[in-house]
């Protein structure tokens, strides 16, 4: 028997009703969370989040009325969550927001109408415009909440910690070159006693690592610059398309820094007079980047290549003067000492102590050397079987 597919209008009605219910439930929960909140600033933010969700519900209500369906009613707060604690509310909001995101992804496929796509885009944009707010807002015991609650107000803040500069890049380059080439020469030494072969293998390994690191650093820096540019252009477009919403967001961000609402709104209005100035403030406060904060791909490539080559050459130096077992022992000593020195130097760009960092790198170098040498020995045994 053939399955009868629902009529398109019937399918729309079901989809619109479900969308309304989801947004209405989120709005009610935000309003209830605001009632539980004792901090006035947090309370105001929760109320505004609830208003945004209520506006979304009203959008679906209009869609229902367009197809002749009676406007639904918003749920009563007392009926929705009578005995829920603040923690329960945040957890429930987490579930609802995650469910809403998945629902809207499906709805784009279910009803591929252009007007529905635009409505969903509007909802996504509204919710994505407040990520920085929600990131700073939930500093209570609710920080364990996962993706959905953090995307209530939007995109995940993509920017990473500020680079430690060329010093950090150089240290990590030496680290990579040292570890890779020590592993190569240990493995080749386990396979053959020919010091010349060990030296040549290590040298060409160092060259290959140098070129690979340089190309990788160049591409990474260039990609990061392009990502910065894309994010800033997107922010400028949002400012042009919905300046009121962007002003509200910037005001909230300043309030969370400790300004009063009046002070935050005054600062925002002054900045908003000039679009470029307003955009720069949004770059800083929402994205955490400066417009002139661009890395130089060629500098990154140069530093990465040179430091990797230096790290790769260090284990090879003893083989210029020694051969056989003495050369390998000397290379192992130089490599282990260098591993400790590089590990200790890493403490300049990390929060770890120099001794612990140095010992950790030394242990890693010893393990690499032993394992690589063992693989080389096994290779020799297999060849002669």
ABEGO torsion letter per residue (X at the ends): XBBBBBBAAAAAAAAAAAAAAAAAAAAAAAAAAAAABABAAAAAAAAAAAAAAAAAAAAAAAAAAAAGBBBBBBBBAAAABAABBAAAAAAAAAAAAAAAAAAAAAAAAABABAAAAAAAAAAAAAAAAAAAAAAAABABAAAABBAAAAAAAEBBBABBBBBAEAAAAAAAAAAAAAAAAAAAAAAAAAABABAAAAAAAAAAAAAAAAAAAAAAAAAAAAAAAAAAAAAAAAAAAAAAABAAAAAAAAAAAAAAAGBBAAAAAAAAAAAAABAAAAAAAAAAAAAGBBAABBBBAAAAAAAAAAAAAAAAAAAAAAAAABBEAAAAAAAAAAAAAAAAAAAAAAAAABABBAAAAAAAAAAAAAAAAAAAAAAAAAAAAAAAX
